[in-house]
Amino acid sequence: MKKFKVLIIWAVLIMFSLTFFSKKTFAQYSPGQIKAAYGLPATGGTGTIAIIDAGSYSTVDSDLDAFTSQYGLPACNEQNGCLTVHYMGGSPTATSVQGITESALDVQWAHAIAPDAKILLVMATSMDTAPLMDAITYAGSQPGVVAVSMSFGAPGSDGTIPCDVFSNPNVAYFAATGDNGTSIDWPAVCPQVIAVGGTTLIMNGNTLGSEIAWSGSGGGLSRYVLEPSYQTSFNLPNANGHRGEPDVSAIADPHYGVPVFVQGSARLIGGTSLACPVWAGIASLNGSLVTHEILYGNAQSSTSGQYYRDITQGANGSCGTYCSAGQGYDYVTGLGSPIALPSSGGGNTNPLPGPGTSTTTTLPAGVPPVPVNPPSSDIPYIKGQAFVDLNGNRALDSNEVGLPGVSITLTGASSLATVTDSSGNYYFPKVDLGVYNFEAKINNFVGRTQTPAIQSNTMMTINIPVPPENAYTPTPTFTPTPTPNQGSGGFGSGGSGGTFDTPTPTPTPYITAKCVMDPKCGSSKNTVQVCTLICTPDK
C-alpha cells in the first residue's frame, strides 16, 4: 500500500487559557449527565473499544484510576486486564502534552460510556499518516474489537488519502470531523468511517437545557469522495452525488465540556475528540455491529424521533446549506445526536426533549400563551423573549436558543407575573397604563429595571439576553487552576489542574444585576418599542 505523509492534527480542545479561566468558571458534565442527555444505560458494554493515538502515555493507569474513582465507575487498568496498551514500534515514542491529553480523553470517556467494555489503546509511532494507517490496521484485526475511535484528522485532505485501511466489515470505525468549522478531512470523509461532528450541549443537572450545533464542528460536502449508497437512499440535501459529513454528532463544545485526568491533574476538555469516543462507547453498548445502514435506517424509520435528537439550530460557518444546522440531515451535525442505542428496537420511550418542544416548560394555570402576532384587542401589551446569549452581543443569533423557565414579574401600575415558555417567550396582554418595575429571574441571576410609561397604544417588546453561566446550572462544577502554556500546540501542562465542587442542597445566593434599556429602544412616546436589557452585576 502506498504511504502518504501529511499533517495530522488532534481534534481536541483544552479550555485552559490563563487569562480566560482566571475570571470564569465553566460548566463540566459527569458521565451520568451525558448518559441522561443521550438516553444511555448506566452500565454495559461488550467487546473491545480500540483507540488510535500516538507517542506515549506513561500515566494512563493512574489517570484512569483517578477518573473511575471520581465517578464511581468500575476499575479499568492494565493490572485487571480491562486496559491494554500496545506500542506499534515496540516501545513508547516522543509525544506532546496535547497527545497525552488526547489519549486521556479517549480512554476515560470510552470507559465512561461503556464501563463493561475492554479498552485497547494502540499507540502509533508518530502522527504521520503511514504510522497511523499501520495502527488502524492492527486495531481492526484484533479479536473482540467492535469499534475503533480516531480523534484526529488531516486538514485539507479531502479525497487525497486512501480509505482501504478500513477493511474489517465487522468493526465500526469512528472519526472526529475536526474543531475548526466547515472542513472535510481524512479519515472522517472515508465512506467506511462513521464521521462524528459536535454540538453545544447544555444541561441543568440531569435535565436537558438545549443542544445546538457547535460552531467548531467539522463537516460539509466532499469534492472528491462519491456519495455512498447509505446517503444516496437517504436523499441528503444538495449532495450532488458526493459524500456528506458528519454522519452523527455528540457533545463537543469545550465551554460545556467534560473533566479528564491528565498526568494527575484534572482538565476541562471538549472538541469532536470527545464526541468520537462517546459514539464508540455507544457502539459497544449496542451489543451488535453499528453500521451506516443502521444509523441512516433508524433516521428513515417512522420512529426516527426515538433514536435521534434533531439539531436544528446553529452553524459552523457562513456558507448557507453546507454550514447550517436544519431539520433532518445537515452538514454540521449529520443525523443529530443520540437519544437511544442505534438498534434498540423502538428507541427511547422517554427521551429528554429537544429545544423548542412543548414539554420543556409547562406554563402555570391562567398564564396566556404567547401569540406570534398579538391581536389589536390586546393593546397595550408587553412581551419579549429570554435567550442564552452565548457571545454577549445581546442579539438572538442562529446558534443561540430561547431560554424557558425565566420568571418575569411586573409591579407598579398593577402586579403581574409569568414564566417564559419552551421557546423563551413571555406575554402580558392588556396591561394597565403607567410605569412598571420589571424583574427577570433565572437560577442564580436576577435582573431589574424600570419600563417607560405604558400608554394606551403601546406595544412593547423587552428581550432578555442571559449569559450562559447564569442560564443553566450544571452540577458539579469544575474550577481549573491556571498554568503557564507550554508544549506542543500551546496547551498547558503541570500545576494542580483544578478542583471539583460538590453541589450542596442549599440555594445559591442570587447575583443581582442592574439593567437599563438598550438605547435603540427609543423614546417612551413611540407606539411600537423593541427593547433589549443591558444588565451588569452589582458590585
C-alpha positions as CSV (number, residue, x, y, z in Angstrom):
1,M,0.0,0.0,0.0
2,K,1.3,3.4,-0.9
3,K,2.2,5.5,2.1
4,F,1.2,9.2,2.4
5,K,2.8,11.8,4.6
6,V,0.5,14.7,5.5
7,L,-0.1,16.9,8.5
8,I,-2.3,15.2,11.1
9,I,-3.8,17.1,14.0
10,W,-5.7,16.1,17.1
11,A,-9.3,17.1,17.3
12,V,-9.2,18.1,21.0
13,L,-9.6,21.5,22.7
14,I,-8.5,22.2,26.2
15,M,-10.2,25.1,27.9
16,F,-7.0,26.2,29.7
17,S,-6.2,29.9,28.8
18,L,-4.6,31.7,31.7
19,T,-6.4,35.0,31.3
20,F,-9.7,33.3,30.4
21,F,-10.0,31.0,33.3
22,S,-8.7,33.4,35.9
23,K,-12.1,35.2,35.5
24,K,-14.6,32.5,34.8
25,T,-15.8,29.0,35.8
26,F,-17.1,26.9,33.0
27,A,-19.6,24.0,33.2
28,Q,-18.4,20.4,33.0
29,Y,-20.6,17.3,32.9
30,S,-20.3,13.9,34.7
31,P,-20.7,10.6,32.9
32,G,-24.2,10.4,34.4
33,Q,-25.3,13.7,32.9
34,I,-24.0,12.7,29.4
35,K,-25.9,9.4,29.7
36,A,-29.0,11.2,30.8
37,A,-28.7,13.6,27.8
38,Y,-28.4,10.7,25.4
39,G,-30.7,8.1,26.8
40,L,-27.9,5.6,27.5
41,P,-27.9,2.9,30.2
42,A,-25.8,3.4,33.3
43,T,-23.9,0.1,32.8
44,G,-23.0,-2.2,29.9
45,G,-20.6,-2.5,27.1
46,T,-19.4,-5.5,25.1
47,G,-16.2,-6.4,23.3
48,T,-13.2,-4.1,23.0
49,I,-13.1,-0.4,22.0
50,A,-9.8,0.3,20.2
51,I,-8.4,3.8,20.4
52,I,-5.8,5.1,17.9
53,D,-3.3,7.6,19.3
54,A,0.4,8.2,19.0
55,G,3.5,8.6,21.1
56,S,3.5,7.5,24.7
57,Y,1.3,7.8,27.8
58,S,3.0,6.5,31.0
59,T,0.3,7.6,33.4
60,V,-2.6,6.0,31.7
61,D,-3.4,3.6,34.6
62,S,-3.2,6.2,37.4
63,D,-5.2,8.8,35.4
64,L,-7.9,6.3,34.6
65,D,-7.9,5.1,38.2
66,A,-8.4,8.7,39.4
67,F,-11.2,9.2,36.8
68,T,-13.1,6.0,37.8
69,S,-12.7,6.8,41.5
70,Q,-14.1,10.3,41.0
71,Y,-17.3,9.0,39.3
72,G,-17.7,5.6,40.9
73,L,-17.0,3.6,37.7
74,P,-15.7,0.0,37.6
75,A,-11.9,-0.1,37.8
76,C,-10.2,-0.4,34.5
77,N,-6.4,-0.7,34.2
78,E,-3.6,-2.9,32.8
79,Q,-3.4,-4.9,36.0
80,N,-7.0,-6.2,35.9
81,G,-6.9,-6.8,32.1
82,C,-9.6,-4.2,31.3
83,L,-7.0,-2.0,29.6
84,T,-4.3,-3.0,27.1
85,V,-1.7,-0.5,25.7
86,H,0.1,-1.6,22.5
87,Y,3.0,0.4,21.2
88,M,3.3,-0.1,17.4
89,G,7.1,0.4,17.5
90,G,7.5,-2.0,20.4
91,S,8.2,0.9,22.9
92,P,7.0,4.4,23.6
93,T,8.0,7.3,21.4
94,A,8.1,11.0,21.9
95,T,4.8,12.7,22.4
96,S,3.4,16.1,23.4
97,V,1.1,17.4,26.2
98,Q,-1.6,17.6,23.6
99,G,-1.1,14.0,22.6
100,I,-1.2,12.8,26.2
101,T,-4.3,14.8,26.8
102,E,-6.0,13.3,23.7
103,S,-5.1,9.7,24.9
104,A,-6.5,10.5,28.4
105,L,-9.7,11.9,26.9
106,D,-10.3,8.9,24.6
107,V,-9.6,6.2,27.2
108,Q,-11.5,7.8,30.1
109,W,-14.6,8.7,28.1
110,A,-14.8,5.5,26.2
111,H,-14.8,3.7,29.6
112,A,-17.3,6.2,31.0
113,I,-19.9,5.5,28.3
114,A,-19.3,1.7,28.1
115,P,-17.8,0.7,31.5
116,D,-18.0,-3.0,31.0
117,A,-16.1,-2.9,27.7
118,K,-12.4,-3.5,27.4
119,I,-10.1,-0.8,26.1
120,L,-7.2,-1.3,23.6
121,L,-5.0,1.8,23.3
122,V,-2.9,1.5,20.1
123,M,-0.1,4.0,20.1
124,A,1.3,4.8,16.6
125,T,5.0,5.7,16.4
126,S,4.1,9.2,15.2
127,M,1.2,11.3,13.9
128,D,2.3,10.8,10.3
129,T,-0.2,9.1,8.0
130,A,1.7,5.9,7.4
131,P,2.2,5.0,11.1
132,L,-1.5,5.9,11.8
133,M,-2.6,3.6,9.0
134,D,-0.5,0.8,10.5
135,A,-2.1,1.3,13.9
136,I,-5.6,1.3,12.3
137,T,-4.9,-1.9,10.5
138,Y,-3.6,-3.5,13.7
139,A,-6.6,-2.4,15.8
140,G,-9.1,-3.6,13.2
141,S,-7.5,-7.0,13.1
142,Q,-7.6,-7.7,16.9
143,P,-10.1,-10.3,18.2
144,G,-13.1,-8.8,20.1
145,V,-12.7,-5.3,18.7
146,V,-16.2,-3.8,18.0
147,A,-15.3,-0.2,17.5
148,V,-12.2,1.9,16.6
149,S,-12.1,5.5,17.7
150,M,-10.0,8.1,15.8
151,S,-9.9,11.6,17.2
152,F,-7.6,13.1,14.6
153,G,-7.7,14.4,11.1
154,A,-5.6,15.7,8.2
155,P,-6.8,19.2,7.2
156,G,-7.5,19.7,3.6
157,S,-7.1,16.0,2.8
158,D,-10.4,15.5,1.1
159,G,-10.1,12.6,-1.2
160,T,-6.2,12.6,-1.2
161,I,-5.6,9.7,1.2
162,P,-6.8,6.2,0.5
163,C,-9.6,4.7,2.6
164,D,-8.8,1.0,2.0
165,V,-7.2,0.7,5.5
166,F,-10.8,0.5,7.0
167,S,-11.1,-3.1,5.7
168,N,-12.8,-5.1,8.5
169,P,-16.6,-5.1,7.9
170,N,-17.2,-6.4,11.4
171,V,-15.8,-3.3,13.1
172,A,-17.4,0.1,13.4
173,Y,-14.8,2.9,12.6
174,F,-15.5,6.3,14.1
175,A,-13.6,9.5,13.3
176,A,-13.9,13.1,14.6
177,T,-14.7,15.7,11.9
178,G,-12.5,18.4,13.5
179,D,-12.8,21.6,15.6
180,N,-12.4,24.4,13.0
181,G,-15.8,24.7,11.5
182,T,-16.7,23.6,8.0
183,S,-13.9,21.2,6.7
184,I,-13.6,17.8,5.0
185,D,-10.7,15.7,6.4
186,W,-9.3,12.2,6.3
187,P,-10.3,9.8,7.9
188,A,-13.8,11.1,8.6
189,V,-14.5,11.6,4.9
190,C,-14.0,7.9,4.1
191,P,-17.3,6.1,3.3
192,Q,-16.4,3.2,5.6
193,V,-16.0,5.6,8.6
194,I,-18.8,7.0,10.8
195,A,-18.0,10.7,10.9
196,V,-18.8,12.3,14.2
197,G,-19.5,16.0,14.5
198,G,-20.0,18.2,17.5
199,T,-22.8,20.0,19.5
200,T,-23.1,22.5,22.3
201,L,-24.9,20.5,25.0
202,I,-26.3,22.5,27.9
203,M,-27.6,20.5,30.9
204,N,-29.3,21.7,34.1
205,G,-28.4,18.8,36.4
206,N,-29.8,15.7,34.5
207,T,-32.3,17.8,32.6
208,L,-31.7,18.9,29.1
209,G,-31.5,22.7,28.6
210,S,-30.6,22.8,24.9
211,E,-28.5,21.2,22.3
212,I,-27.4,23.1,19.2
213,A,-24.7,22.8,16.6
214,W,-21.3,23.7,17.8
215,S,-19.6,26.4,15.7
216,G,-16.4,24.4,15.7
217,S,-17.9,21.2,14.4
218,G,-16.2,20.0,11.2
219,G,-18.4,18.9,8.3
220,G,-19.5,19.7,4.8
221,L,-19.6,18.1,1.4
222,S,-16.7,16.3,-0.2
223,R,-15.5,17.5,-3.6
224,Y,-13.9,14.1,-4.5
225,V,-15.4,11.3,-2.5
226,L,-18.6,10.0,-4.1
227,E,-21.9,9.7,-2.2
228,P,-22.1,6.2,-0.6
229,S,-25.3,4.2,-1.0
230,Y,-26.5,4.8,2.5
231,Q,-26.6,8.5,1.9
232,T,-28.0,8.2,-1.6
233,S,-31.0,6.4,-0.3
234,F,-31.4,9.0,2.4
235,N,-31.6,11.9,-0.1
236,L,-29.1,14.3,1.5
237,P,-29.9,18.0,0.7
238,N,-27.8,19.3,-2.3
239,A,-25.3,16.4,-2.1
240,N,-24.8,16.4,-5.9
241,G,-23.6,12.8,-5.7
242,H,-20.8,13.4,-3.1
243,R,-20.1,12.2,0.4
244,G,-21.5,14.4,3.2
245,E,-20.2,14.6,6.7
246,P,-20.7,14.2,9.6
247,D,-23.0,11.2,9.9
248,V,-23.9,11.8,13.6
249,S,-22.9,14.2,16.4
250,A,-22.5,14.5,20.2
251,I,-21.2,16.9,22.8
252,A,-18.1,18.8,21.8
253,D,-18.2,22.5,22.8
254,P,-15.3,22.9,25.3
255,H,-17.2,25.7,27.1
256,Y,-19.6,22.9,28.2
257,G,-17.1,20.0,28.3
258,V,-16.0,17.2,30.5
259,P,-13.3,16.5,33.1
260,V,-10.3,14.5,32.2
261,F,-7.4,13.5,34.4
262,V,-4.1,14.2,32.7
263,Q,-0.8,13.2,34.5
264,G,-2.6,13.5,37.8
265,S,-4.4,16.8,37.1
266,A,-8.0,17.5,36.1
267,R,-8.6,19.3,32.9
268,L,-11.8,20.6,31.3
269,I,-11.8,19.4,27.7
270,G,-14.0,19.3,24.6
271,G,-13.8,19.0,20.9
272,T,-15.0,16.4,18.5
273,S,-12.3,14.3,20.1
274,L,-14.9,13.9,22.9
275,A,-17.8,13.2,20.6
276,C,-15.9,10.4,18.9
277,P,-15.2,8.1,21.9
278,V,-18.7,8.8,23.1
279,W,-20.1,7.2,19.9
280,A,-17.5,4.4,20.0
281,G,-18.8,3.7,23.5
282,I,-22.4,3.7,22.2
283,A,-21.3,1.1,19.6
284,S,-20.1,-1.1,22.4
285,L,-23.2,-0.6,24.5
286,N,-25.3,-1.6,21.5
287,G,-24.3,-5.3,21.7
288,S,-24.4,-5.7,17.9
289,L,-22.5,-4.1,15.0
290,V,-23.3,-0.5,14.3
291,T,-23.2,0.4,10.6
292,H,-24.1,3.4,8.4
293,E,-27.0,1.4,7.2
294,I,-28.4,1.0,10.7
295,L,-27.8,4.7,11.6
296,Y,-29.4,6.0,8.4
297,G,-32.1,3.4,8.5
298,N,-33.1,4.4,12.1
299,A,-33.4,8.0,10.8
300,Q,-35.6,7.0,7.9
301,S,-37.9,4.9,10.1
302,S,-41.3,6.0,11.3
303,T,-39.8,6.1,14.8
304,S,-36.7,8.2,13.9
305,G,-37.6,10.7,16.7
306,Q,-36.9,7.9,19.2
307,Y,-33.3,7.5,18.0
308,Y,-32.0,11.0,17.3
309,R,-32.4,14.5,18.7
310,D,-32.6,16.5,15.5
311,I,-30.3,19.5,15.9
312,T,-31.9,22.4,14.0
313,Q,-30.1,25.5,15.3
314,G,-26.5,26.7,15.0
315,A,-23.9,26.9,12.2
316,N,-20.2,26.2,11.7
317,G,-19.5,28.8,9.0
318,S,-21.2,31.2,6.6
319,C,-21.8,29.0,3.5
320,G,-25.5,28.5,3.7
321,T,-26.9,25.0,3.5
322,Y,-23.5,23.4,4.0
323,C,-22.7,25.4,7.2
324,S,-26.1,25.5,8.9
325,A,-28.0,23.1,11.1
326,G,-31.5,22.3,10.0
327,Q,-34.4,19.9,10.0
328,G,-33.3,16.3,9.2
329,Y,-29.8,15.7,7.9
330,D,-27.4,18.7,7.9
331,Y,-23.7,19.1,7.2
332,V,-22.9,20.4,10.7
333,T,-24.5,17.7,12.9
334,G,-25.5,14.9,10.4
335,L,-28.5,12.9,11.6
336,G,-28.3,14.5,15.0
337,S,-27.3,13.4,18.5
338,P,-28.4,10.1,20.1
339,I,-31.3,9.6,22.4
340,A,-31.2,5.8,22.3
341,L,-29.0,3.0,21.2
342,P,-28.9,2.6,17.4
343,S,-30.6,-0.8,17.2
344,S,-32.7,-0.7,20.4
345,G,-35.9,-1.7,18.5
346,G,-38.2,1.2,19.2
347,G,-35.8,3.7,20.7
348,N,-36.0,5.6,24.0
349,T,-39.6,5.8,25.1
350,N,-38.8,8.8,27.3
351,P,-36.1,10.9,25.7
352,L,-35.1,14.3,27.0
353,P,-37.0,16.9,24.9
354,G,-35.1,19.0,22.5
355,P,-35.1,22.8,22.3
356,G,-38.5,24.2,21.3
357,T,-40.6,21.2,22.3
358,S,-43.7,21.9,24.3
359,T,-42.7,19.7,27.2
360,T,-39.6,21.8,28.2
361,T,-41.7,24.2,30.3
362,T,-45.3,24.0,31.3
363,L,-47.0,27.4,31.7
364,P,-48.8,27.8,35.0
365,A,-52.6,27.7,35.0
366,G,-54.0,31.0,33.8
367,V,-50.9,32.2,32.1
368,P,-51.8,33.2,28.5
369,P,-50.0,31.6,25.6
370,V,-47.6,33.8,23.6
371,P,-49.1,34.7,20.2
372,V,-46.7,35.3,17.3
373,N,-48.7,38.4,16.3
374,P,-50.7,39.8,19.2
375,P,-54.2,41.0,18.2
376,S,-55.1,44.7,18.4
377,S,-57.5,43.9,21.2
378,D,-54.5,43.0,23.5
379,I,-53.0,46.5,23.2
380,P,-51.3,47.8,25.3
381,Y,-49.1,44.8,25.9
382,I,-45.6,43.9,27.0
383,K,-43.9,40.8,25.5
384,G,-40.5,39.5,24.8
385,Q,-38.0,36.6,24.7
386,A,-35.3,35.4,27.1
387,F,-32.4,33.7,25.3
388,V,-29.0,32.3,26.1
389,D,-26.5,35.0,24.9
390,L,-23.5,32.8,24.1
391,N,-21.4,35.6,22.5
392,G,-22.5,38.5,24.6
393,N,-23.8,40.7,21.7
394,R,-27.4,40.9,23.1
395,A,-28.9,39.6,19.9
396,L,-30.5,36.3,19.3
397,D,-28.1,34.7,16.8
398,S,-28.7,31.5,14.7
399,N,-26.6,29.4,17.2
400,E,-28.5,30.6,20.3
401,V,-31.7,29.4,21.8
402,G,-34.6,30.8,23.7
403,L,-34.5,30.2,27.5
404,P,-37.5,28.6,29.2
405,G,-38.4,28.9,32.8
406,V,-37.4,32.6,33.4
407,S,-39.7,34.2,35.9
408,I,-40.9,37.6,34.8
409,T,-42.7,40.0,37.2
410,L,-44.1,43.5,36.8
411,T,-45.0,45.7,39.7
412,G,-46.2,49.3,39.7
413,A,-49.4,50.2,37.9
414,S,-50.5,46.7,38.7
415,S,-48.8,43.4,39.7
416,L,-48.3,40.7,37.1
417,A,-46.2,37.6,36.8
418,T,-45.5,34.9,34.3
419,V,-42.7,32.5,33.1
420,T,-41.1,32.1,29.7
421,D,-42.4,29.2,27.6
422,S,-40.4,26.5,25.9
423,S,-39.1,29.0,23.3
424,G,-38.2,31.6,25.9
425,N,-41.2,33.9,25.2
426,Y,-43.4,35.7,27.7
427,Y,-46.5,37.9,27.2
428,F,-48.6,40.4,29.3
429,P,-51.7,41.5,27.3
430,K,-54.0,44.4,28.2
431,V,-51.7,45.9,30.8
432,D,-52.7,48.9,32.9
433,L,-51.3,52.3,31.9
434,G,-48.3,53.5,33.8
435,V,-44.7,52.7,34.7
436,Y,-43.6,49.2,35.8
437,N,-40.7,47.8,37.7
438,F,-39.5,44.9,35.6
439,E,-37.7,41.8,37.0
440,A,-36.3,38.7,35.2
441,K,-35.1,35.8,37.4
442,I,-33.4,32.6,36.5
443,N,-31.2,30.3,38.6
444,N,-28.7,32.5,40.5
445,F,-29.4,35.6,38.5
446,V,-32.0,38.4,38.8
447,G,-32.1,41.5,36.6
448,R,-34.2,44.6,37.4
449,T,-35.1,47.7,35.5
450,Q,-38.0,50.2,35.0
451,T,-40.1,50.4,31.9
452,P,-41.0,53.6,30.1
453,A,-44.6,54.8,30.7
454,I,-47.1,52.4,29.1
455,Q,-49.7,54.3,27.1
456,S,-53.0,53.2,25.6
457,N,-51.4,52.4,22.2
458,T,-48.1,50.9,23.5
459,M,-46.8,47.6,22.0
460,M,-43.6,47.0,23.9
461,T,-41.1,44.1,23.4
462,I,-38.4,43.6,26.1
463,N,-35.9,41.0,25.2
464,I,-33.7,39.4,27.9
465,P,-30.2,38.2,26.9
466,V,-29.0,35.8,29.7
467,P,-25.3,34.9,30.0
468,P,-24.8,31.1,29.7
469,E,-23.2,30.9,33.1
470,N,-26.4,32.2,34.6
471,A,-28.8,30.5,32.2
472,Y,-28.0,26.9,33.4
473,T,-26.6,25.4,36.5
474,P,-24.9,22.1,35.5
475,T,-23.6,20.1,38.5
476,P,-21.0,19.6,39.7
477,T,-18.8,22.5,38.5
478,F,-15.1,22.4,37.8
479,T,-12.7,25.2,38.5
480,P,-9.4,24.9,36.6
481,T,-6.2,26.2,38.1
482,P,-4.4,28.4,35.5
483,T,-1.0,27.2,34.5
484,P,1.7,28.5,32.1
485,N,1.3,27.5,28.5
486,Q,4.0,25.1,27.1
487,G,4.4,22.1,24.9
488,S,3.0,21.3,21.5
489,G,0.1,23.5,20.4
490,G,0.5,25.9,23.3
491,F,-1.6,23.7,25.6
492,G,-1.0,23.9,29.4
493,S,0.6,21.3,31.5
494,G,1.7,20.8,35.1
495,G,0.1,22.5,38.0
496,S,-2.7,21.2,40.2
497,G,-5.2,21.2,37.3
498,G,-8.3,22.2,39.2
499,T,-10.9,21.2,41.8
500,F,-14.3,19.6,41.7
501,D,-17.0,21.5,43.6
502,T,-19.6,19.1,45.1
503,P,-23.0,20.8,44.9
504,T,-24.9,21.4,48.2
505,P,-28.7,21.3,48.7
506,T,-28.7,25.0,49.8
507,P,-29.7,27.5,47.2
508,T,-27.0,29.7,45.7
509,P,-27.3,33.4,46.6
510,Y,-28.8,35.5,43.8
511,I,-26.5,37.7,41.8
512,T,-28.5,41.0,41.4
513,A,-28.0,42.8,38.1
514,K,-28.9,46.4,37.4
515,C,-30.5,46.6,33.9
516,V,-31.1,49.5,31.6
517,M,-32.9,49.6,28.3
518,D,-30.8,49.4,25.1
519,P,-30.7,53.0,23.6
520,K,-32.2,51.5,20.5
521,C,-35.5,51.2,22.5
522,G,-36.2,54.8,21.6
523,S,-38.4,57.4,23.2
524,S,-41.2,56.3,25.5
525,K,-43.6,58.3,23.2
526,N,-43.2,55.7,20.5
527,T,-46.1,53.4,19.9
528,V,-44.0,50.3,19.0
529,Q,-40.9,49.8,21.1
530,V,-38.4,46.9,20.8
531,C,-36.1,47.0,23.7
532,T,-33.2,44.8,24.9
533,L,-32.0,44.8,28.5
534,I,-28.4,45.6,29.2
535,C,-27.5,44.1,32.6
536,T,-24.4,44.4,34.8
537,P,-24.0,42.7,38.2
538,D,-24.0,44.9,41.3
539,K,-20.5,45.3,42.8
